[in-house]
Amino acid sequence: MATLVTLGDRVRRRLGLGLGSHTVTITYASVADGDTVTVHGIILTCITGSAAVELAQFKKETDATATGDNLEDLIDAIFDSTTGVSSSSSAGVVTITGSRSVTTDNATGFAISSSTYQDEPPYTSDIDQFLLDGQLDIADKCVDKALMAGDTGLAEKFNLTGDGSATELTLPTNFLRATEVRAEIGSDSALYRLKRMSLAELFTIREGKHSDYKVDSADGATKYYAIADDQVYFSAAPVSGAAMAIIYGIKTPQTNKAGTNVWTLTVSDYSNIAAAATVTIDGIVLTHKASATTEFADFKAETSNNETAANIEDLFDNVFDTASGVSISVSAAIATITGAETVTSSDSTRLTVAESTAASCDLPDHLEPLLVDYAVMRVYEQMQRYDMAVALMQFYTQSIMVINQQYGRRR
């Protein structure tokens, strides 16, 4: 089961995004202390004096060439191979490959040009929204059996509670549609399968005016239901109690990305954290150091677990731009990291990582490629590449037809 972040990466690869080549040309005399170069949402800070703690820093050296070499060293130190970001430096010109964007707060000291990629839509938020929209589109268009396949599908059992007199119960907020409804109506403590009717027919049955069906609460008699306006309507009231009415059906896919992938990083035995131990967040390497070091993103172990965790938070806030979509908060010795795809530690004893929640795609695994197709199609529309969008729409529609035919034959 892929997370939405993973699926977003697949969309970008399909579109060739995130494979840009940027150059940073350094004008040595114009570089000042505290200038920043932001690569792929990660803030790199130039310093002119001694190394500072809790920064991803590179030092302004004696000329542009040496300063460029330091910037290259920093990029190579903190971006691991999973990010796809790499750099090279020659005579004060740093070439950065694999970053979607490279920006600076000092365009004179660090002149940036892009040779193979322009920082235009689709933005990350656009792709995220297309993936959320696509889940709903696929859930609406695919047959129930396709959505219920495997252990990662949209199948859901909804338990409803009545008071013994209510003939209308409110549906859960994540309800999409029903495949079967059962309820205990009568006195023999059995859940009977109900027959679906239109709402108009159900009201006619309740009024005793239907020519073929009637209300009958006797044990074993046929009961009826209808669904409309976020309510399930019964021909007779289910008995009082929890799960006396059960809907087997399809749930609505998640409709927001908030809170995706929540991790905790717990600091313990701070004085014995391994030398050069690392915490890697989405491929960005944060390194434990005894003292501040240039060309690293480093944090110090302080006089307690709590203060060490606070240093990690400070480093994170100084390195991760808000556009990254990743955030951190610290309470006591526990750092909570929200929005990251992966968090790992090289010292699992003293820097312990745990994943508390992970919001993943709600579709079955076998439908995830279809979701990527949908998002890519929407991106082409946004880029006004209507020829590509129409071609992919035809493929997407035909794929759904084939899937529905295949699952329609199965019992």
SULQUI-V784840 format. One record per run of one state. SS is the DSSP state (hx for helix, st for strand, lp for the rest). FROM is the first residue (numbers start at 0). TO is the last residue. Records with the same first field share a line. If there is no record, write none. Layout:
# SULQUI-V784840
SS=FROM-TO  FROM-TO
This chain:
# SULQUI-V784840
lp=0-1  15-19  26-26  30-34  39-40  47-54  59-62  79-79  83-84  90-91  97-100  104-108  114-122  141-142  147-153  162-166  170-173  183-190  193-193  196-197  206-222  228-229  234-239  251-260  267-268  272-276  281-282  288-294  299-303  320-320  324-325  331-332  338-341  345-349  357-358  360-363  382-384  408-410
st=2-2  20-25  35-38  41-46  55-58  78-78  85-89  92-96  101-103  109-113  154-161  167-169  174-182  191-192  194-195  223-227  230-233  240-250  261-266  277-280  283-287  295-298  319-319  326-330  333-337  342-344  350-356  359-359
hx=3-14  27-29  63-77  80-82  123-140  143-146  198-205  269-271  304-318  321-323  364-381  385-407
